[in-house]
């Protein structure tokens, strides 16, 4: 960390504290904490200075307070708390771009000295890290390397998510609850599934299939004889003799007989089907 950065931040502290005016008690307590933090920082008591800076930010939130706390924690060799205070600056949507850029720069410098857990879940759900204070989801938590446990509570039994993470790594913890199980079918639907409605449809008997087969064969024959009849008629028109006439009559008779057989067989098959008893399946 550059030496002039600490000087700039201490100057910001003096401006932030300002003269005492008739303002709310929170501001007065924040100013007093800043004075204590400045004195501790000057004595190089960085842990005490960081705690005082954080206290001032709790009384009256301001990016300068969190950045100074991060500076003090970094000098106290506590990168986890330094990174956490930088995150507080980035969480402040009203923080100026200058402060946000400074927080990002410090996080880049601290990146390889801390481990991170990106905890996701339903907005407003509460969680804790290693049994510590609760925080709202979603959240990003800084920690030391090693094994940790994220505990999520959403009104039911706590859910525990063990993680192991190394320095410079980010562990994703997806605490989104699983979807509820599908509802069981209604009793009426189960009854229908267990007791199906009997099938009372009638199937054609064997005799019907035989009659339909005869009808199909006769219809095919009628088609062949029909073409031959037309050919014989053309022959008779071109050469009207007794032979061509007799040939025409024979072909026409065969066509009519075949067609009659097809119609009768189809009628017989349909009648047999209609008169057959209904088949029921239990």
Long-range contacts (C-beta under 8 A, 24 or more apart in sequence): 1-71, 1-74, 1-75, 1-109, 5-71, 6-41, 6-71, 6-75, 9-64, 9-67, 9-68, 9-71, 10-38, 10-41, 10-68, 12-64, 12-68, 13-37, 13-38, 13-64, 13-68, 14-38, 16-62, 16-64, 16-65, 26-59, 26-60, 27-59, 27-60, 29-56, 29-59, 29-60, 30-56, 30-57, 30-59, 30-60, 30-65, 31-56, 33-59, 34-65, 37-68, 37-72, 41-68, 41-72, 44-75, 46-72, 46-73, 46-75, 46-76, 47-72, 47-73, 47-76, 47-78, 50-76, 50-78, 50-81, 50-85, 54-85, 57-88, 61-92, 63-89, 63-92, 63-95, 63-96, 63-99, 63-100, 63-103, 64-99, 66-92, 66-103, 67-99, 67-102, 67-103, 67-106, 70-103, 70-106, 74-106, 74-110, 79-110, 79-113, 79-114, 80-114, 80-142, 80-143, 80-144, 81-142, 82-106, 82-110, 83-107, 83-110, 83-113, 83-114, 83-142, 84-141, 84-142, 86-110, 87-140, 87-142, 111-168, 112-167, 112-168, 113-167, 114-142, 114-143, 114-144, 114-167, 114-168, 115-142, 115-143, 115-144, 115-145, 115-146, 115-165, 115-166, 115-167, 115-168, 115-169, 115-170, 115-171, 116-140, 116-141, 116-142, 116-143, 116-165, 116-169, 116-170, 116-171, 117-141, 117-143, 117-148, 117-150, 117-163, 117-165, 117-170, 117-171, 117-173, 118-170, 118-171, 118-172, 118-173, 119-150, 119-152, 119-173, 119-175, 120-172, 120-173, 120-174, 120-175, 120-176, 121-152, 121-154, 121-174, 121-175, 121-176, 121-177, 122-154, 122-175, 122-176, 122-177, 125-152, 125-153, 125-154, 125-175, 126-152, 126-153, 126-154, 127-151, 127-152, 127-153, 127-175, 137-175, 150-175, 198-280, 198-281, 198-282, 199-280, 199-281, 200-278, 200-279, 200-280, 201-278, 201-279, 202-273, 202-276, 202-277, 202-278, 202-279, 203-279, 204-269, 204-273, 204-276, 205-272, 205-273, 205-276, 207-269, 207-272, 208-269, 208-270, 208-272, 208-273, 208-276, 209-269, 210-269, 211-265, 211-266, 211-268, 211-269, 211-272, 212-265, 212-266, 212-269, 214-261, 214-265, 215-261, 215-262, 215-263, 215-264, 215-265, 215-266, 215-269, 216-262, 218-258, 218-259, 218-261, 218-262, 218-265, 219-258, 219-259, 219-262, 221-254, 221-258, 222-255, 222-258, 222-259, 222-262, 225-251, 225-254, 225-255, 225-258, 226-255, 228-254, 228-255, 229-254, 229-255
